[in-house]
């Protein structure tokens, strides 16, 4: 056996959050490495790391620091060598990594759509006037209120299981989840209906799993190269360039989706006022290799249209 490869005596440590979905993503990564290199599953150790975002569940993300709260502790362990790689949901990832870390491996992307989840009705349009919707996503909140300003939106923090329990307890009439998460958890019994991307453009990088490593770890660079899905990387290059140029965070309702067709990349982007009173979008096509440039240009165009104070809360 190649001595550079992990084995049960010196397992490769995969860092992850501890939710069922995060664990499913970590095990998918492990299984792909096992298959790619013909290794024993015991050559890998899943290391659960509790993040600030997981610990603090009683406040909106925007009040406690945003997306980085789901990655900070994991990245600290990666930098210290406590783990060898970190597995992330890409829609939770800040656009910049700490010095010394690199995020350049993506698994094949799952379904990008949002799922409308309700025990009572099958579509958003079927909700009664003034119905209560639960979501912790500012993007979804703004998109919902843009289409249905009559709705009441309440905070719905927590993992998939927690949010489904809140729904069952009657805290809200419906909620929205990423269809990718439901698929990865094989939760086919959940009363979920996919929402067309023309009706609700997803979060940037929704449905994608990213694997982060230390920049100077050549062994991991070689191993992860066997897992990288090039089309997903091309799509995320455009989407994350769009997000970066918008200085996107959990406090800014932003949606973006890149799709490939032959040698062309189609990018749709949208920014919304947090109260849903206005939405500005764009839809352009370019050569795949120009995707990142298009993302940056589209962001500047939307920012110019939006003007100062667009993302400020009203009222």
N, C-alpha and C positions, 0 to 999 in steps of 0.2 A: 504493500500500500504506500502511496505517496505520503511521506512524512509531513508534508506541508498541509495536508488535509486534516480536518478535525476527526477525532475518534472518541469513543466512550471514556477513555482515560483523560483526555484533554478536550472536552466538548466546546463547541463554538456557542457563545452566549448571545441569544437574541433578546433584545430589550423591547418591552411593549407595555402599554397600559393594561389594566386588568379587567376591562369590561369584556363580556362575551364576544362582542364584535372584534375588539382589538386582539383578543386571543385567537379568534378564528383566522384573522389576517396573519398573525405570527405563525400559526401552524401551517397555513398555506405556503408561507415563505419557506419554512422548514421543509415541507414536503417537496417543494420544487427543487430545493438544494439536494435533498436526498436522491431524487430522481435524476438530477443532472449529473451527479458525481458517483452514483451507486453506493451511497453511504448508509450506515446503520442510523435509524432515527435517534438512537441513544448518543450519537455523536453531536447532538445539539441539545442545548438547555434553554428553555423559555424562562426568561427572568421578568417578573412582573414588577413594575415601578409605579408607585402612586404619585400622581402629579397634583399640583395645586388645583388645577381645574377639576380634577376628580374629587378632591377633598371638600372644596367649597361648592355646595349645591344650592344654597339658599339665596344666591344673588345672581343677577344677570352677568354674563361674561364681561360686558363692557364696563361694569363697575369694579372688576377685580383684575383687569389687565389684558383681556382679549386672548387671541389664539395661542400665544407663546406659553400660556399657563398649562397647555396640554403637552408641551415638549421640553420645557426647561430642565426638569429633573432627569428626564431620559437622556438628554444631550449632555448633561453634566456627567452622568455615568459612562456615556460613550467616550467622552474626552478623557476621563480618568482611567479608562481601560477596564472598568467593572463589567462592561458588556462589549461585544465585538461589532454588532450591528444593531440598528434600531428600525422597527417597522412602524410606519405611520399611515393614517388616513390622510391623503394629500390635501383634502379640503380644510384640514385643521392646521396645516403647516404655514408658519410665517414665510414670507418671500425670501428672507435672508437667513443663512445658517451661521452659527458661531464660527469664529476663526478656527481652522483646523478640522472642520467637518465638511462633508460633501454629500449631496443628495443627487445621485445621477442614475439610479436604478429604479425602474417602474415595472410592476407586474402588469399583465394584460388588463385593460380597463373593463370594469363591470358596467352594467346598465347605468347611465348617467341620470336617469329621470328621478324626480320626486315621486313619492307615493302618497296619495290621499288616503288616510286611514280613519274610518268611522264605523261604529257598530250599527249605525242607523241609516245612513244614506251612502250612495256610491259615488257621488260627484259633488264637487264644490258648488256647482250651480243649484244643487238640490237642497242646500242648507237653508234653513228658515232665516228670515230677517232677524238680525241682531244675535245670531247664534254665536256661541263662545268657541274660539279656536285656540288650541294650545300650541305654542312654538317658542323656542328660545332663539331662533334664527332671525336676525334683523332683515335679512334678504327676504325670507318667506313672509315675515310680517308686512314689509313694505309692499311686496307683490300682491299679497292678499288684499290689503286695504286699498291698493290702487284699483283692483277689480271690484272689490266689495267693501266700500267704506262703511257699510252698516254693521259689519262684523265686529265682535269684541275679541281682542287678542290678549291671552294671558300667558305668563311666563311658564315654560315647560322644560326645565333643565333635567338632565339625567341621561342614562344610557337608554337603549331601545326598550329594554324590559321595564325600566322605571317609567318611561313615558306611556307605554301601553297600560301599565297598572293605573296611572293617573286617569287615562281615558276610561278604563273600566270602572273606576271609582266615580265617574261623572264630573270630574273637574272641568272637562270641556266636551263639546260635541264631536270634535274631530281633531286630528293632528296631521302633521306631515313628517315622513321619514324618507331617508334616501333608499331607493329601491335596491341599490347595491348591497346595503347592509342587510336588508331582509333576505336577499338571495344568498348572501354568504352565510347567514345563520339558518338557512333552509326553513324559514318561518312562513310556510305556504298557507298556514291556517289563519294568518292575520288578515282581516278584512281590508285589503289594500287595493287601490286602483291606480295604475300608472297615470301620471299627468304629462301630457304631451309637452315637449320642450317649447313649442310655439305658445303654449299657455302659461308655462312657468319655466323660465330659463334657469338651469341649475347653478349651483355654486361653482366657482372656478375649481377644477380638478376633482369634482364629485365623482365617486366611483373608482378612483385610482388609489393604489397602494404604492407608497414610496419606501425605499430602503436606504437608510443613511449610514455612512461609515466615516472612519477617520481618513482624512485626506492622504496621509502618508502610509496607509495600510495597503500595501501592494497585493498581499495575499487575498484580502477581501475584495479588492478591485478586480482581480482575476476571476474569483468565484462568482461575484455578482454579475459580471459581464455575461455569464451563461444564462442569467434570468431576465435580463433587460429586454423589454418589449419596445422596439423602436417606434412603431406608430403611436403608442401611448406617450412616449417621450416627445415626439413631434407635436402632438396636440397640446401637451402641458407646457411646452416651451412658449407657445402662442398665448395660452390662457394666463400663465403666471407672469409673462411680460406685461400683459394687459393689467393684471392686478398690481404688479410692482409700480407701474407708471401712475396708477390711481392712488398709490399709497394705501392699499386696501387693508382693512382690519375688521374686527368684529363690530366696530362702531360705524361701518359704512356699508349700506346695502348695495352689493355688487353681484352681478351674475355674468357668467361667460362660458361659452362652449365652442370648442374647435372640433371640426369633423373633417375627415379626409375623403377625397373622391379622386382616385387616380393620382395624378401628380399635383392636385390642387388641395388647398386647405381653405375651408370656410370658417370664418370666425364671427360669432354673434356676441355682442356685449351689451350690457344694460347697467345703468346706475339709476337709483331711485332716491327720492327724499325719504327720510326715515319714517315719516307719517303716511307715506303712500300717496301723497297728494300730486306727485309728478314723477314720470319715468321718462328717461331718454335712452334710446337704443341705437345700435348700428349693426349692419350685416354686410361683410365684405369677403371677397375671395382673393387668394394670392397663390403663388407657388409655395409648396410645402417649406422649402428652405427659407422663405421670407416670413414665416409665421410669427416669429418673435418681433420682427420689425413692425409687422402689421398690428400686433398687440399693443405695442408702444404708441403707434400712430393713432389707433382707435381710441386709446385712453385719452390722449391729448385732445382729440376732437370732441369727445364727450365732456371732458372737463371745461373746454371752451364754451360749449353749449350750455352747460350747467351754470357756470358763473360762480362767484364767491358765495359762500354760505349755503350751498346746495345741500350739504349733508348735515346741516344744523337742525336740531329738533325744533319744531314749531309748537307754540301753545304752552 
